[in-house]
Amino acid sequence: VSFITNNMVIWWSVFLMMTVVFIFLNKSMKSYSSLINYFIIQESLGLLFLLLNFGLYQFLIVMMKIGVAPLHFWIFSVTNNILGNNLMWFLTFQKLPFLFILLQIFWFGSFLMLSMGLLICYLQMFSMKNYKNLLVLSSTESFNWIIMGVFLSLFNSMYLFIYYMILMTLLIPKLSKSNSNWVNWETILVFLNMPFSTTFFIKIFSLSEIFKFNSMSMLLLLVLMFLSTMAFSYWLISISTKLYNKNLLSNNYYFLLYPLMM
């Protein structure tokens, strides 16, 4: 619906419907503080979306509703109390209708803003010591790369987003269910941009598109990618020094994830 119409009232009703769906999904978790935060933020921005229907305001409001960096600071007030499949839903399917709307009101001058968002994400990763928040930041950063890919190739971006959703559906519930800040090797390799992993494809396609029109920005983005590797090396050091329970290692997705990436 959000892709085939450009009526603002219909778009706003899609926003409202997605908020209601999210609240119904999380009601059983009894994480009321997250739900109240999410409802207030989304509905306030929805009202502003209807009122400020001129200039760049709508584009910026939709970016904030999705939680695209650098307008992503409200995300942690919601994700702190949600786990498992609900976190996976929040980071993937919840963004899908908003992405279609964002593509229709896309502002092509937003490249610098998205690059700045990536830098802020990486700097935040340096100060994060919580696995779940690192995962949320990594998801936000990958989503920024997908939106950057929209600049020259809509089809590429939509394909990558669907691919990203499938892989996150497998990874996130497994990672965030753990109470003891536990993370497995394949998750680390995926987020460290191992070849054929989800973030690797997203970044390779986005960089190849960006290189066509601005090689200096590509250089800047490559430096930023080095920062992300530095940030995720915290995961590597942490997992290398931990002893594991055999039960945790027996039920991983190792044999499913890598063939799917290929």
RODOPA-142419 format. One record per residue (C-alpha): residue number from 1; residue in three letters; x, y, z. Coordinates in nm, 3 decimals, padded with zeros to 5 digits. Layout:
BEGIN
num:residu:x:y:z
NUM:ala:X:Y:Z
...
END
This chain:
BEGIN
num:residu:x:y:z
1:val:00.000:00.000:00.000
2:ser:00.276:00.246:00.091
3:phe:00.457:00.176:-00.239
4:ile:00.162:00.217:-00.480
5:thr:00.013:00.536:-00.331
6:asn:00.151:00.881:-00.258
7:asn:-00.136:00.999:-00.041
8:met:-00.008:01.133:00.290
9:val:-00.317:01.033:00.490
10:ile:-00.279:00.671:00.371
11:trp:00.091:00.682:00.458
12:trp:00.005:00.813:00.804
13:ser:-00.250:00.532:00.851
14:val:00.024:00.280:00.756
15:phe:00.245:00.438:01.026
16:leu:-00.035:00.401:01.280
17:met:-00.105:00.041:01.179
18:met:00.263:-00.055:01.217
19:thr:00.271:00.104:01.565
20:val:-00.039:-00.095:01.668
21:val:00.114:-00.418:01.530
22:phe:00.435:-00.359:01.724
23:ile:00.243:-00.295:02.048
24:phe:00.036:-00.612:02.005
25:leu:00.349:-00.819:01.943
26:asn:00.524:-00.689:02.254
27:lys:00.227:-00.674:02.491
28:ser:00.295:-01.027:02.620
29:met:00.655:-00.930:02.716
30:lys:00.517:-00.674:02.966
31:ser:00.787:-00.427:02.859
32:tyr:00.555:-00.130:02.904
33:ser:00.826:00.137:02.924
34:ser:00.952:00.039:02.575
35:leu:00.598:00.037:02.435
36:ile:00.511:00.377:02.582
37:asn:00.838:00.528:02.451
38:tyr:00.778:00.379:02.106
39:phe:00.415:00.493:02.091
40:ile:00.490:00.852:02.199
41:ile:00.785:00.890:01.957
42:gln:00.606:00.736:01.658
43:glu:00.274:00.918:01.702
44:ser:00.442:01.257:01.769
45:leu:00.646:01.215:01.450
46:gly:00.333:01.095:01.264
47:leu:00.152:01.417:01.359
48:leu:00.452:01.626:01.248
49:phe:00.457:01.429:00.920
50:leu:00.100:01.545:00.847
51:leu:00.158:01.905:00.955
52:leu:00.501:01.973:00.799
53:asn:00.421:01.855:00.446
54:phe:00.671:02.077:00.266
55:gly:01.045:02.092:00.196
56:leu:01.274:01.831:00.348
57:tyr:01.080:01.796:00.673
58:gln:00.889:01.486:00.569
59:phe:01.205:01.308:00.455
60:leu:01.378:01.383:00.788
61:ile:01.069:01.278:00.989
62:val:01.046:00.941:00.808
63:met:01.421:00.891:00.863
64:met:01.369:00.953:01.233
65:lys:01.069:00.717:01.243
66:ile:01.281:00.437:01.095
67:gly:01.577:00.523:01.320
68:val:01.831:00.596:01.048
69:ala:02.162:00.730:01.187
70:pro:02.225:01.008:01.290
71:leu:01.857:01.030:01.398
72:his:01.863:00.696:01.581
73:phe:01.917:00.790:01.946
74:trp:01.561:00.699:02.054
75:ile:01.608:00.334:01.945
76:phe:01.787:00.227:02.266
77:ser:01.495:00.338:02.486
78:val:01.285:00.081:02.298
79:thr:01.530:-00.209:02.241
80:asn:01.652:-00.228:02.604
81:asn:01.344:-00.424:02.712
82:ile:01.265:-00.635:02.404
83:leu:01.423:-00.970:02.319
84:gly:01.429:-01.254:02.068
85:asn:01.179:-01.249:01.781
86:asn:01.038:-00.911:01.888
87:leu:01.381:-00.750:01.856
88:met:01.420:-00.916:01.515
89:trp:01.080:-00.775:01.409
90:phe:01.176:-00.425:01.530
91:leu:01.506:-00.423:01.339
92:thr:01.373:-00.572:01.010
93:phe:01.004:-00.605:00.922
94:gln:00.902:-00.294:01.119
95:lys:01.119:-00.083:00.884
96:leu:00.985:-00.224:00.556
97:pro:00.675:-00.001:00.496
98:phe:00.872:00.307:00.605
99:leu:01.148:00.223:00.355
100:phe:00.900:00.226:00.063
101:ile:00.774:00.569:00.169
102:leu:01.130:00.698:00.216
103:leu:01.214:00.593:-00.142
104:gln:00.925:00.802:-00.278
105:ile:01.025:01.123:-00.097
106:phe:01.399:01.063:-00.128
107:trp:01.628:01.367:-00.103
108:phe:01.947:01.317:-00.304
109:gly:02.137:01.570:-00.094
110:ser:02.126:01.341:00.208
111:phe:02.452:01.159:00.125
112:leu:02.664:01.368:00.363
113:met:02.407:01.325:00.640
114:leu:02.409:00.945:00.599
115:ser:02.792:00.941:00.602
116:met:02.785:01.145:00.922
117:gly:02.536:00.894:01.064
118:leu:02.781:00.610:00.989
119:leu:03.060:00.797:01.168
120:ile:02.837:00.854:01.474
121:cys:02.741:00.481:01.473
122:tyr:03.106:00.374:01.470
123:leu:03.202:00.618:01.746
124:gln:02.910:00.487:01.954
125:met:03.027:00.130:01.895
126:phe:03.359:00.217:02.058
127:ser:03.181:00.308:02.383
128:met:02.928:00.018:02.375
129:lys:03.001:-00.282:02.593
130:asn:02.661:-00.452:02.563
131:tyr:02.622:-00.717:02.292
132:lys:02.259:-00.635:02.224
133:asn:02.327:-00.261:02.181
134:leu:02.620:-00.345:01.952
135:leu:02.384:-00.560:01.746
136:val:02.126:-00.279:01.730
137:leu:02.396:-00.030:01.624
138:ser:02.526:-00.269:01.360
139:ser:02.174:-00.313:01.222
140:thr:02.130:00.067:01.212
141:glu:02.465:00.104:01.033
142:ser:02.376:-00.165:00.774
143:phe:02.045:00.009:00.711
144:asn:02.236:00.334:00.640
145:trp:02.440:00.149:00.377
146:ile:02.120:00.013:00.218
147:ile:01.973:00.366:00.194
148:met:02.301:00.490:00.042
149:gly:02.263:00.220:-00.223
150:val:01.927:00.375:-00.320
151:phe:02.115:00.673:-00.473
152:leu:02.184:00.488:-00.798
153:ser:02.011:00.152:-00.781
154:leu:01.667:00.099:-00.634
155:phe:01.656:-00.269:-00.732
156:asn:01.992:-00.343:-00.567
157:ser:01.876:-00.185:-00.242
158:met:01.543:-00.367:-00.229
159:tyr:01.713:-00.700:-00.304
160:leu:01.975:-00.640:-00.034
161:phe:01.712:-00.538:00.220
162:ile:01.517:-00.862:00.165
163:tyr:01.842:-01.063:00.191
164:tyr:01.933:-00.871:00.508
165:met:01.589:-00.942:00.659
166:ile:01.618:-01.318:00.600
167:leu:01.961:-01.336:00.764
168:met:01.868:-01.114:01.058
169:thr:01.562:-01.334:01.115
170:leu:01.804:-01.624:01.173
171:leu:02.069:-01.438:01.373
172:ile:01.895:-01.196:01.607
173:pro:01.661:-01.426:01.807
174:lys:01.955:-01.664:01.868
175:leu:02.178:-01.383:01.993
176:ser:01.942:-01.178:02.207
177:lys:01.778:-01.466:02.397
178:ser:02.095:-01.525:02.591
179:asn:02.093:-01.380:02.942
180:ser:02.470:-01.387:02.990
181:asn:02.578:-01.157:02.704
182:trp:02.664:-01.460:02.496
183:val:02.744:-01.445:02.124
184:asn:02.851:-01.716:01.877
185:trp:03.129:-01.721:01.618
186:glu:02.915:-01.702:01.306
187:thr:02.741:-01.387:01.433
188:ile:03.079:-01.222:01.488
189:leu:03.203:-01.321:01.141
190:val:02.885:-01.187:00.979
191:phe:02.918:-00.848:01.149
192:leu:03.294:-00.833:01.082
193:asn:03.206:-00.825:00.706
194:met:03.337:-01.170:00.627
195:pro:03.316:-01.232:00.248
196:phe:02.969:-01.350:00.139
197:ser:02.813:-01.242:00.468
198:thr:02.513:-01.006:00.468
199:thr:02.693:-00.684:00.566
200:phe:02.974:-00.764:00.320
201:phe:02.732:-00.767:00.025
202:ile:02.551:-00.455:00.144
203:lys:02.879:-00.261:00.169
204:ile:03.034:-00.390:-00.154
205:phe:02.726:-00.297:-00.361
206:ser:02.687:00.042:-00.192
207:leu:03.058:00.127:-00.237
208:ser:03.054:00.023:-00.604
209:glu:02.753:00.253:-00.663
210:ile:02.907:00.544:-00.469
211:phe:03.240:00.507:-00.658
212:lys:03.059:00.587:-00.985
213:phe:02.998:00.946:-00.886
214:asn:03.236:01.035:-00.602
215:ser:03.565:00.856:-00.542
216:met:03.667:01.081:-00.249
217:ser:03.357:00.988:-00.051
218:met:03.437:00.624:-00.116
219:leu:03.779:00.677:00.045
220:leu:03.613:00.838:00.348
221:leu:03.368:00.545:00.377
222:leu:03.650:00.290:00.359
223:val:03.819:00.464:00.652
224:leu:03.487:00.448:00.840
225:met:03.462:00.073:00.768
226:phe:03.801:00.025:00.933
227:leu:03.653:00.193:01.243
228:ser:03.371:-00.063:01.247
229:thr:03.621:-00.350:01.240
230:met:03.800:-00.193:01.537
231:ala:03.469:-00.168:01.723
232:phe:03.368:-00.529:01.656
233:ser:03.709:-00.660:01.754
234:tyr:03.571:-00.621:02.109
235:trp:03.343:-00.917:02.028
236:leu:03.638:-01.117:01.897
237:ile:03.850:-01.058:02.209
238:ser:03.557:-01.132:02.435
239:ile:03.461:-01.460:02.266
240:ser:03.825:-01.573:02.250
241:thr:03.860:-01.552:02.627
242:lys:03.532:-01.717:02.728
243:leu:03.457:-02.076:02.822
244:tyr:03.132:-02.213:02.685
245:asn:02.857:-02.439:02.793
246:lys:02.835:-02.730:02.542
247:asn:02.457:-02.684:02.513
248:leu:02.501:-02.332:02.378
249:leu:02.729:-02.449:02.100
250:ser:02.518:-02.744:01.988
251:asn:02.219:-02.552:01.854
252:asn:02.375:-02.293:01.625
253:tyr:02.290:-02.208:01.264
254:tyr:02.638:-02.268:01.126
255:phe:02.535:-02.524:00.861
256:leu:02.243:-02.314:00.746
257:leu:02.389:-01.961:00.739
258:tyr:02.693:-01.995:00.515
259:pro:02.532:-02.200:00.233
260:leu:02.250:-01.944:00.232
261:met:02.502:-01.660:00.195
262:met:02.664:-01.835:-00.101
END
